[in-house]
Amino acid sequence: MAKHKGIAIPKDPTGFRMGRNFLLAIGINEYRHCPPLFNCVKDAKDLVRILTMEYEFDQEDVTTLFDQEATNEKITDAFYCLARKVTADDNVIIYFSGHGEYDQVLNRGYWIPVEAEEGKIHQYLPNSEVRDFLSAIKSRHTLLMADSCFSGSLFASRSAGKSIIRRYEKDPSRWGLSSGRNEIVSDGKPGDNSPFAESLLYQLRENPDGLGVDELCFKVREYVEANSNQAPIGEPLKVEGHKNGVFVFHRKGSIPKSPTQVIPPTLQQGEPADIGQSWIKGANWRPYAILVAAILTTIIILWQQPWVDTKTPSKPADTAAFKMASDTGTVAAFKGFMEQFPKSTLKPDAQRRLDELEKQNQVFLNDAETFLKAGEPAEARRLLDEVRRINPDEPRLQELYKKLKE
């Protein structure tokens, strides 16, 4: 059985309904009155990219506020929008990368919006207001990640929980992960990720599947502390709704169907689940015999039919083809699926994935063009190579490759 360095994530036998995953990503480099930063927008965009491309986050559920968009009003409106539309089955991730401040007189931390004047705390966004919004968001899981100076003030003054407890994904949670305590934190070298974002993105890239927030916090803390002079905090937040649960990062297509307990016919609720000879002897086998016969008959009928049947949506052929297209993750694969199975019930899912890939390619191409203008050909090539893998027929691709060679 695999072991986790942090708190273990046991399988929950009861199951639960999986909702939508919402992401609010805020990154500010170009402040109007405060010193500029280098990597905040890049860090936020890299997080959006990996969550929408590799994890169960749909582009339509992502809100981004970069540079001049990230005003106090728009940040507040984005929080309010989440509080209104998120349901108890949904999950929310909020990521802020920008300037932060801590006022010694009021003993209060702040996020600094793009338009705020330096030293004018009434123009800042207080951490207490952020916590109020988090309490108003009635999600199953909420994760707040803040990469800013003095972001540790988001946490209540209390000892961090060190005890090992059993956490289930079905139980609600409110977690926070900050880049440091009440201290100055690094933005990183221009064009790179900050130490905090570098660690976060590394853990998400290397995760095979099923990465719990508790384990993510443990790994990010260890990584950042070993490679920089800042000490992240990762623990449950003191906001309404936390019930000892944990959000789990699932890769696309890997979320298991909700498990349910199966109690054998002769076992009563509360008895030890020992399926031994007593059940074998006491069970009524007639229903099972009928079921087995029906299954065998169905298999024989299906075997006599052509495997490629575009009229019957539930046959194995379209399911297998859709899985193959998902594993391939290219525009051609999903277009080929829809051409081969025009009446499949999986066609809307294929179309949605196709739209996501095409939108993501445009983001990659725009970012690649920005990197080329900034004199960063290595980053531009990495994005262009990914676009070519997804859709080698992309019209703008060859044009940007030519610029790369110039």
C-alpha positions, 0 to 999 in steps of 0.5 A, spaced: 500 500 500 502 506 498 504 511 503 504 518 503 509 523 507 503 527 509 496 525 512 494 519 509 488 519 504 484 513 505 479 510 500 472 512 502 467 506 502 460 511 502 461 515 496 459 522 494 457 526 488 463 529 484 461 537 483 464 542 478 471 545 480 472 552 480 478 556 479 480 564 480 487 566 478 489 573 480 496 575 478 499 582 478 506 584 475 504 591 472 502 595 479 500 603 477 503 605 484 507 600 487 514 597 484 512 592 479 513 584 479 516 579 474 513 573 475 506 573 478 502 573 471 506 567 469 505 563 475 498 564 475 497 562 467 502 556 468 497 554 474 491 555 470 494 551 464 496 545 468 489 545 471 485 545 465 490 541 461 491 535 466 486 536 471 479 536 472 478 543 471 474 546 465 475 552 462 468 555 463 469 554 470 476 558 470 476 566 472 482 570 471 484 577 473 491 579 470 495 586 471 490 591 470 484 587 471 485 585 478 482 591 481 479 591 488 472 592 485 473 586 480 477 581 485 471 583 490 466 581 484 469 575 483 469 572 490 462 574 490 460 571 484 463 564 487 459 565 493 453 565 489 454 560 484 458 555 487 454 549 490 455 544 496 458 539 491 463 543 488 470 545 489 474 552 489 481 554 488 483 561 489 490 563 487 493 570 488 500 572 486 502 579 487 504 584 493 502 583 500 502 588 506 502 587 514 500 593 518 503 593 525 498 597 528 492 594 526 495 587 526 492 585 519 494 583 513 492 585 506 492 583 498 494 589 494 490 590 488 493 593 482 490 600 482 492 601 490 497 607 492 503 604 496 501 606 504 494 607 503 491 601 506 484 603 505 485 601 498 488 594 500 484 588 500 484 586 508 485 578 509 479 578 514 475 580 508 478 574 504 476 570 510 469 572 510 468 571 502 471 564 503 466 563 509 460 565 504 462 560 499 458 554 500 463 549 497 465 542 499 472 544 498 476 550 498 483 551 497 486 558 498 493 559 495 497 566 496 504 567 493 505 574 496 509 578 502 506 577 509 501 572 506 501 568 513 497 573 516 491 569 513 492 564 518 489 564 525 494 564 530 494 557 533 498 551 533 499 547 526 495 541 527 500 535 527 496 529 529 495 524 524 487 523 522 483 520 517 481 525 512 476 523 506 475 527 500 467 527 501 468 531 508 468 538 506 474 542 507 477 549 507 485 549 506 490 555 505 497 554 502 501 561 503 508 562 500 511 564 507 509 566 514 509 574 516 515 575 512 518 578 505 517 572 500 521 572 493 518 573 486 524 569 483 528 571 477 525 574 471 522 569 466 522 564 472 517 562 477 517 564 484 520 559 489 513 557 491 510 557 484 515 553 482 514 548 487 507 547 486 507 546 479 512 541 480 508 537 485 502 537 480 506 535 474 509 529 477 503 527 481 501 520 478 494 521 480 490 522 487 494 528 490 491 530 496 492 538 499 495 535 505 500 532 502 501 537 497 502 542 503 507 538 506 511 537 499 511 544 498 513 546 505 519 541 504 521 544 497 521 551 498 524 551 505 530 547 502 531 551 496 529 558 499 529 563 505 522 563 506 517 558 510 510 556 507 504 555 511 499 549 509 494 547 514 486 548 514 483 555 515 479 558 521 473 559 516 466 556 516 465 550 513 471 545 515 470 538 517 476 535 517 476 533 509 481 534 504 481 536 496 484 531 492 487 533 485 485 528 480 488 528 473 483 528 467 479 522 466 481 518 472 476 520 477 473 513 479 465 512 480 463 513 486 464 507 490 458 504 494 458 498 500 455 492 497 452 487 503 452 480 502 445 477 502 446 474 509 450 479 512 446 484 517 448 491 517 454 492 523 456 485 522 463 483 520 464 483 513 467 476 513 464 473 506 465 466 508 462 459 507 456 462 511 454 466 506 455 461 500 451 456 503 445 461 505 445 465 499 439 464 494 443 462 487 437 463 482 437 470 481 445 470 480 444 464 475 439 468 471 443 474 471 449 470 468 445 467 463 442 474 461 450 476 460 452 470 456 446 471 451 448 479 451 455 477 449 453 472 444 449 477 441 454 483 441 459 478 438 455 477 432 454 484 430 460 489 427 464 492 432 463 499 429 456 501 430 455 508 430 447 507 431 448 504 438 451 509 443 452 504 449 456 499 445 464 498 447 466 500 441 465 508 442 467 507 449 474 504 447 475 509 442 473 515 446 478 513 451 483 512 446 482 519 444 482 522 451 489 518 452 491 521 445 489 528 447 489 531 440 485 535 436 485 530 430 483 524 435 477 527 437 475 529 430 476 522 428 472 520 434 466 524 432 466 522 425 466 515 426 461 515 431 456 521 430 450 518 434 454 516 440 452 519 447 459 521 448 459 526 442 458 532 446 463 530 451 468 529 445 466 536 442 467 539 449 474 536 450 475 538 442 473 546 444 478 546 450 484 543 446 483 549 441 482 554 446 488 552 450 492 552 443 490 559 442 492 561 449 499 557 448 500 561 441 499 567 444 503 566 450 509 563 445 508 570 441 509 574 448 515 570 450 518 571 443 517 578 443 521 578 450 527 574 448 525 568 451 525 563 445 526 556 450 519 558 453 516 559 446 519 553 443 516 549 449 509 552 448 509 551 440 512 544 441 505 542 445 501 546 440 504 541 435 503 535 439 495 537 440 494 540 433 500 540 427 495 543 422 494 549 427 495 555 422 499 560 426 504 554 428 508 555 422 509 562 422 511 562 429 516 557 428 519 561 423 519 567 428 523 562 432 528 561 427 530 568 426 
